[in-house]
Amino acid sequence: MGSFVVKEDLESYKFALSCFEEFFQAPDVVMTDQDPALISAISKNWNQTHHLFCLFHIYRNIQKRLLSIWGKKRSLSQTFLLYPKN
């Protein structure tokens, strides 16, 4: 599902999810980034739907945090951050 919302807040996401349900059933599983408003909207609108985090976004957050801890030490970052960046 893709959607454009004017504002990335709880009410906008709840509206987008309810519009989705006008044409389709609520999905069994949804994968998203870690947006708290979207997570909350999913749990409120689709309480039977399982929510998963997108692996790409998880990995990107790990990269950011590890690089902030290690700084620019190439040997450590290259050892643990081998995942492609595209």
Backbone hydrogen bonds in HBPLUS format (Angstrom, degrees):
<---DONOR---> <-ACCEPTOR-->    atom                        ^
c    i                          cat <-CA-CA->   ^        H-A-AA   ^      H-
h    n   atom  resd res      DA  || num        DHA   H-A  angle D-A-AA Bond
n    s   type  num  typ     dist DA aas  dist angle  dist       angle   num
A0013-TYR N   A0009-ASP O   3.03 MM   4  6.27 164.8  2.06 160.2 164.8     1
A0014-LYS N   A0010-LEU O   2.86 MM   4  6.06 161.7  1.90 155.6 161.2     2
A0015-PHE N   A0011-GLU O   3.01 MM   4  6.15 156.2  2.07 143.5 149.7     3
A0016-ALA N   A0012-SER O   2.97 MM   4  6.24 160.0  2.01 147.5 152.9     4
A0017-LEU N   A0013-TYR O   2.90 MM   4  6.13 160.8  1.94 154.6 159.3     5
A0018-SER N   A0014-LYS O   2.97 MM   4  6.17 153.1  2.04 144.7 152.2     6
A0019-CYS N   A0015-PHE O   2.94 MM   4  6.21 151.5  2.02 149.9 157.8     7
A0020-PHE N   A0016-ALA O   3.01 MM   4  6.26 153.0  2.09 144.2 151.5     8
A0021-GLU N   A0017-LEU O   3.08 MM   4  6.36 150.8  2.16 142.7 149.9     9
A0022-GLU N   A0019-CYS O   3.09 MM   3  5.25 147.1  2.21 101.5 111.4    10
A0023-PHE N   A0020-PHE O   3.12 MM   3  5.80 154.0  2.19 115.9 122.4    11
A0024-PHE N   A0020-PHE O   2.99 MM   4  6.09 151.3  2.07 149.5 158.4    12
A0050-HIS N   A0028-ASP O   2.83 MM  22  6.13 170.5  1.84 149.3 146.0    13
A0030-VAL N   A0050-HIS O   2.87 MM  20  6.28 153.1  1.94 165.8 172.7    14
A0052-LEU N   A0030-VAL O   2.80 MM  22  6.12 159.8  1.84 163.3 167.4    15
A0032-THR N   A0052-LEU O   3.03 MM  20  6.54 154.2  2.10 161.3 163.6    16
A0054-CYS N   A0032-THR O   2.76 MM  22  5.39 148.1  1.86 155.1 153.6    17
A0039-ILE N   A0035-ASP O   3.02 MM   4  6.26 163.0  2.05 158.1 163.5    18
A0040-SER N   A0036-PRO O   2.97 MM   4  6.10 158.5  2.01 145.4 151.0    19
A0041-ALA N   A0037-ALA O   2.95 MM   4  6.16 156.6  2.00 145.3 151.8    20
A0042-ILE N   A0038-LEU O   2.95 MM   4  6.16 158.6  1.99 151.6 156.8    21
A0043-SER N   A0039-ILE O   3.08 MM   4  6.35 161.5  2.12 147.6 152.3    22
A0044-LYS N   A0040-SER O   2.95 MM   4  6.18 146.6  2.06 146.3 155.8    23
A0045-ASN N   A0041-ALA O   2.81 MM   4  5.86 171.6  1.82 155.7 158.4    24
A0046-TRP N   A0042-ILE O   2.78 MM   4  5.24 150.0  1.87 137.5 147.9    25
A0049-THR N   A0046-TRP O   2.98 MM   3  5.36 161.0  2.02 116.4 122.7    26
A0058-ILE N   A0054-CYS O   3.06 MM   4  6.38 157.3  2.11 152.2 159.3    27
A0059-TYR N   A0055-LEU O   2.88 MM   4  6.02 169.9  1.89 154.2 156.9    28
A0060-ARG N   A0056-PHE O   2.95 MM   4  6.15 155.6  2.01 145.0 152.2    29
A0061-ASN N   A0057-HIS O   3.05 MM   4  6.22 154.4  2.11 144.5 150.3    30
A0062-ILE N   A0058-ILE O   2.98 MM   4  6.30 152.2  2.05 149.8 158.1    31
A0063-GLN N   A0059-TYR O   2.91 MM   4  6.20 161.2  1.95 152.9 157.5    32
A0064-LYS N   A0060-ARG O   3.08 MM   4  6.34 162.9  2.11 146.9 150.7    33
A0065-ARG N   A0061-ASN O   3.02 MM   4  6.21 163.5  2.05 148.3 152.6    34
A0066-LEU N   A0062-ILE O   2.85 MM   4  6.00 168.1  1.87 158.9 162.4    35
A0067-LEU N   A0063-GLN O   2.91 MM   4  5.97 164.2  1.94 153.3 158.1    36
A0068-SER N   A0064-LYS O   3.04 MM   4  6.18 146.2  2.15 139.0 148.1    37
A0069-ILE N   A0065-ARG O   3.06 MM   4  6.32 140.1  2.23 140.6 151.1    38
A0069-ILE N   A0066-LEU O   3.11 MM   3  5.04 124.3  2.44  92.7 107.1    39
A0070-TRP N   A0066-LEU O   2.78 MM   4  5.97 172.2  1.79 160.7 162.6    40
A0071-GLY N   A0067-LEU O   2.70 MM   4  5.16 133.9  1.91 132.8 143.3    41
A0077-SER N   A0073-LYS O   3.11 MM   4  6.29 176.5  2.11 162.8 163.4    42
A0078-GLN N   A0074-ARG O   2.82 MM   4  5.70 159.2  1.86 148.6 154.4    43
A0079-THR N   A0075-SER O   3.16 MM   4  6.13 145.3  2.28 134.2 142.9    44
A0080-PHE N   A0076-LEU O   3.18 MM   4  6.44 159.4  2.23 154.9 158.5    45
A0081-LEU N   A0077-SER O   2.83 MM   4  5.49 134.8  2.04 144.1 154.4    46
